[in-house]
Amino acid sequence: MVSDINRGTYPSIHDLCDRYEIAERTLYADLEYIRDRMRIEIKHDATRGGYYNSTPEVKLPEFDLFEDEMQALLLGKDMLINYSGPAFRAELEQAVRKITSRLAKKESIPIEEIRSLVRFIPTGVAPTGGKELSDIRDACEKKKTVEIDYYAPSTGETSTRKIDPYKIVQHDGAWYVAGWCHHRNDMRQFAIHRIRRHRVLKDSFEIQPGFDIDKWIDSAFIFEHRDGEHMVRIRFTPVGARYALDRTWHQGQKVQKHPDGSCTLEFSTQSFDEVKRWVLPFGSGAEVLDPPELRQRVMDELQRTLRNYKES
């Protein structure tokens, strides 16, 4: 930005916003930062309709990155874009362009070669609008209640409710907001891509004293909170165990390995449906032992699935 202004072409707000693909409020904030923190006197010439640098002798400091640092930056940016949807694509692309433009030795880092060595293949990414995410993120920061029209796939219905947003969470290709639901009078998580309409209200809220939102999020088996806390035991056959032992599924899980190569996995959950959806892909390689309610839900689901494959 400063280099454009230093050229003496007197770029306007419109010119700079178009070039750097940013909103006017972002540009004004950047100009204020340059003036206050970097002591560069960027001024506006009303006659020419643009900005100029009245202290051209002051230069922005150059910096450099090692190749592994640049690789981490590029791959982190690509990973976030691929696995969290397009919500921050423009901002991330712009940030990387700003950084690379300020490198002291641009030719020392093979940027295109770094990009060509790694590929991300995301699946099931939920498209989330940037405005919804930005507004709810601001509401979290300012502690403002939000009214939403929310579509629940479990019922196929859309309902209007008020929520106090505590934290934005990115999980498995989708963005969620965790907070207090006035309708349920309880903590809930809402998928932002299922919000059909939102309105930030003037009402303010305070998080309950002593409540740890991160601890609440981490208490789930994977993500959902619905059924209270229950201990789950699942036995995996020798073949199923090869895949089950491949990863850590829950921070508090316990594994008992058996002489025949099978294993029993034990962990806590607050959502039977979440565990059901997780265990079914293991097929005959897994058997839910406890609790009985979860075991019955899995059996019912398998019977319904089997009916889909019966000859008519």
C-alpha positions as a printed Julia matrix, in Angstrom:
312×3 Matrix{Float64}:
   0.0     0.0    0.0
   2.75    2.45   0.99
   4.68    1.64  -2.2
   1.6     2.55  -4.27
   1.27    5.84  -2.42
   5.03    6.53  -2.69
   4.84    6.41  -6.5
   3.18    9.81  -6.45
   0.09    8.75  -8.41
  -2.23    9.84  -5.59
  -4.34    6.66  -5.42
  -7.87    7.16  -4.1
  -9.69    5.1   -1.5
 -11.51    3.34  -4.34
  -8.2     2.57  -6.13
  -6.58    1.1   -3.03
  -9.64   -0.94  -2.02
  -9.85   -2.44  -5.52
  -6.14   -3.22  -5.71
  -5.93   -4.88  -2.3
  -9.46   -6.34  -2.32
 -10.39   -4.92   1.08
 -13.29   -2.92   2.52
 -13.01    0.81   3.17
 -13.07    0.35   6.95
 -10.11   -2.06   6.67
  -8.18    0.43   4.55
  -8.81    3.27   7.03
  -7.61    1.02   9.86
  -4.44    0.15   7.88
  -3.75    3.83   7.2
  -4.19    4.66  10.87
  -1.77    1.87  11.82
   0.82    3.15   9.31
   0.55    6.68  10.67
   0.55    5.83  14.38
   2.91    2.85  14.58
   5.28    3.35  11.65
   5.46    7.15  11.75
   4.76    7.47   8.03
   2.76   10.61   7.27
   0.13    9.47   4.78
  -2.04   12.44   3.85
  -4.95   13.07   1.52
  -4.75   15.67  -1.24
  -8.26   16.95  -1.92
  -7.21   18.6   -5.18
  -5.81   15.39  -6.67
  -8.37   13.19  -4.92
  -5.85   10.73  -3.52
  -3.18    9.94  -0.9
   0.51   10.82  -0.79
   3.43   10.31   1.57
   4.67   13.57   3.05
   7.65   11.76   4.62
   9.02    9.69   1.69
  12.38    9.29   3.43
  10.74    6.95   5.97
  10.75    3.38   4.67
   8.84    0.3    5.76
  11.23   -2.23   7.29
  11.88   -5.28   5.17
  11.88   -8.71   6.71
  12.75  -12.2    5.57
  11.49  -15.71   6.12
  13.29  -19.02   6.01
  12.01  -21.54   3.48
  10.45  -23.81   6.1
   8.66  -20.82   7.66
   7.25  -19.8    4.28
   6.23  -23.4    3.62
   4.34  -23.53   6.92
   2.64  -20.22   6.1
   1.53  -21.28   2.6
   0.4   -24.76   3.62
  -1.42  -23.42   6.68
  -3.27  -20.92   4.49
  -4.2   -23.57   1.9
  -5.28  -26.0    4.6
  -7.57  -23.48   6.27
  -9.16  -22.52   2.96
  -9.69  -26.15   1.92
 -11.0   -27.48   5.2
 -12.99  -24.53   6.5
 -14.63  -23.28   3.32
 -14.33  -19.94   1.52
 -15.23  -17.68   4.47
 -11.67  -16.34   4.9
 -10.3   -17.02   1.41
  -9.99  -13.36   0.34
  -8.45  -12.27   3.65
  -5.94  -15.14   3.69
  -4.9   -14.63   0.07
  -4.45  -10.93   0.7
  -2.42  -11.53   3.88
  -0.01  -13.85   2.05
   0.36  -11.34  -0.81
   1.2    -8.61   1.69
   3.79  -10.78   3.4
   5.49  -11.98   0.21
   5.59   -8.43  -1.17
   7.65   -7.34   1.83
  10.21  -10.15   1.7
  13.75   -8.86   1.45
  14.87  -11.77  -0.77
  11.86  -12.95  -2.72
  13.95  -15.07  -5.07
  15.4   -17.12  -2.19
  12.1   -18.92  -1.48
  10.64  -21.22  -4.19
   7.0   -20.32  -3.48
   5.51  -22.04  -6.53
   7.57  -25.16  -5.89
   6.27  -25.32  -2.32
   2.69  -25.05  -3.6
   3.23  -27.86  -6.12
   4.45  -30.45  -3.59
   1.37  -30.73  -1.38
  -2.27  -31.16  -2.33
  -5.33  -31.08  -0.07
  -8.44  -33.09  -0.94
 -11.2   -31.91   1.41
 -14.56  -33.64   1.59
 -17.86  -32.58   3.09
 -16.99  -28.9    3.46
 -20.08  -26.89   4.42
 -20.36  -23.57   2.56
 -20.56  -20.73   5.07
 -21.2   -17.11   4.16
 -18.54  -14.65   5.23
 -21.08  -12.14   6.56
 -22.81  -14.63   8.86
 -19.48  -15.78  10.25
 -18.16  -12.23  10.63
 -21.32  -10.93  12.33
 -21.48  -13.8   14.8
 -17.78  -13.54  15.51
 -18.27   -9.84  16.32
 -21.23  -10.74  18.54
 -18.99  -13.17  20.45
 -16.41  -10.44  20.98
 -18.93   -7.78  22.0
 -21.13  -10.21  23.96
 -24.3    -9.41  22.03
 -27.3   -11.75  21.81
 -28.15  -12.98  18.3
 -31.59  -13.94  16.98
 -31.44  -16.72  14.39
 -33.76  -18.74  12.18
 -32.19  -22.18  12.45
 -32.81  -25.24  10.28
 -32.57  -28.54  12.18
 -31.93  -31.5    9.83
 -33.1   -33.97  12.5
 -36.66  -32.59  12.27
 -36.58  -30.83   8.91
 -37.98  -27.71  10.57
 -36.77  -24.11  10.94
 -37.27  -22.35  14.26
 -36.52  -18.86  15.57
 -34.46  -18.61  18.73
 -32.09  -16.32  20.6
 -28.56  -17.37  21.46
 -25.7   -15.85  23.45
 -22.66  -16.72  21.32
 -19.62  -17.72  23.4
 -17.17  -19.07  20.83
 -16.78  -19.89  17.12
 -15.69  -23.48  16.46
 -14.42  -25.05  13.23
 -15.05  -28.77  13.04
 -14.85  -31.28  10.19
 -15.28  -28.77   7.38
 -18.0   -26.65   9.02
 -18.21  -23.57  11.26
 -20.26  -23.67  14.46
 -21.17  -21.23  17.19
 -21.23  -22.52  20.77
 -23.36  -20.6   23.24
 -26.39  -20.33  25.49
 -29.73  -21.11  23.84
 -32.58  -19.09  25.37
 -35.14  -21.53  23.96
 -33.56  -24.65  25.49
 -32.17  -22.8   28.51
 -28.96  -24.74  28.02
 -25.66  -24.74  26.17
 -25.88  -25.7   22.48
 -23.8   -25.63  19.31
 -25.3   -24.4   16.04
 -23.94  -24.99  12.54
 -23.57  -21.56  10.98
 -24.36  -22.86   7.48
 -27.8   -23.93   8.79
 -28.66  -20.42   9.98
 -31.2   -19.1    7.49
 -31.38  -15.59   8.96
 -29.53  -13.81  11.72
 -29.85  -10.49  13.51
 -27.46   -9.14  16.12
 -29.52   -7.6   18.92
 -28.69   -4.74  21.26
 -29.09   -7.05  24.27
 -25.81   -7.81  26.06
 -24.95  -10.95  28.01
 -22.33  -12.17  30.43
 -20.82  -15.65  30.52
 -21.68  -17.41  33.75
 -18.89  -17.04  36.35
 -16.66  -20.1   36.47
 -18.0   -21.56  33.21
 -15.18  -22.84  30.96
 -16.37  -22.93  27.35
 -13.3   -24.82  26.15
 -13.75  -27.48  28.81
 -17.4   -27.83  27.78
 -16.45  -28.25  24.12
 -13.76  -30.81  24.97
 -16.16  -32.87  27.1
 -17.89  -34.22  23.97
 -16.79  -37.48  22.36
 -16.38  -35.68  19.06
 -18.56  -32.59  19.08
 -22.21  -32.98  20.17
 -23.82  -32.45  23.61
 -27.33  -33.91  23.98
 -27.81  -36.93  26.22
 -25.87  -36.24  29.39
 -22.59  -38.0   30.08
 -22.38  -41.78  29.51
 -19.55  -44.28  29.39
 -19.32  -46.26  26.15
 -17.64  -49.64  25.58
 -17.06  -50.96  22.06
 -15.34  -54.21  21.16
 -13.45  -54.36  17.87
 -12.58  -57.56  16.05
  -8.9   -58.15  15.17
  -9.48  -56.56  11.75
 -11.53  -53.68  13.17
  -8.9   -53.07  15.84
  -6.27  -52.36  13.19
  -8.24  -49.26  12.21
  -9.6   -48.37  15.66
  -6.09  -48.31  17.14
  -4.83  -46.17  14.26
  -5.94  -42.95  15.94
  -6.79  -41.36  19.27
 -10.55  -40.77  19.14
 -11.04  -39.15  22.54
  -8.58  -37.54  24.93
  -9.9   -39.64  27.83
 -10.22  -42.97  25.99
  -9.03  -46.26  27.48
  -7.96  -49.21  25.35
  -7.8   -52.85  26.43
  -5.95  -55.07  23.97
  -6.85  -58.78  23.82
  -4.58  -61.75  22.98
  -6.46  -62.53  19.73
  -5.72  -59.05  18.33
  -9.12  -57.6   19.16
  -9.56  -54.68  21.57
 -12.15  -52.89  23.68
 -12.36  -49.11  23.53
 -13.92  -47.16  26.39
 -14.71  -43.44  26.45
 -17.35  -40.96  27.6
 -19.93  -39.31  25.36
 -22.74  -36.8   25.58
 -24.41  -37.84  22.33
 -25.52  -41.37  21.47
 -26.34  -40.39  17.89
 -22.83  -39.05  17.37
 -21.28  -42.34  18.51
 -23.78  -44.28  16.4
 -22.76  -42.39  13.27
 -19.1   -42.92  14.14
 -19.23  -46.66  14.83
 -21.46  -47.76  11.93
 -18.74  -47.39   9.22
 -16.71  -50.06  11.05
 -19.45  -52.52  10.04
 -18.96  -56.05  11.37
 -15.6   -54.99  12.79
 -17.24  -53.35  15.83
 -19.85  -54.23  18.46
 -21.28  -51.76  20.99
 -21.27  -53.44  24.43
 -22.49  -50.58  26.64
 -24.64  -48.71  27.36
 -27.73  -50.75  26.38
 -29.54  -47.71  24.94
 -26.72  -47.02  22.49
 -26.48  -50.7   21.59
 -30.22  -50.7   20.8
 -29.94  -47.58  18.66
 -27.18  -49.14  16.57
 -29.19  -52.37  16.18
 -32.28  -50.42  15.06
 -30.25  -48.46  12.54
 -28.7   -51.62  11.12
 -32.12  -53.23  10.75
 -33.47  -50.17   8.92
 -30.4   -50.21   6.68
 -30.85  -53.89   5.92
 -34.42  -53.29   4.81
 -33.1   -50.95   2.12
 -31.24  -53.88   0.57
 -33.96  -56.53   0.69
 -35.27  -57.69  -2.65
 -38.64  -56.21  -3.54
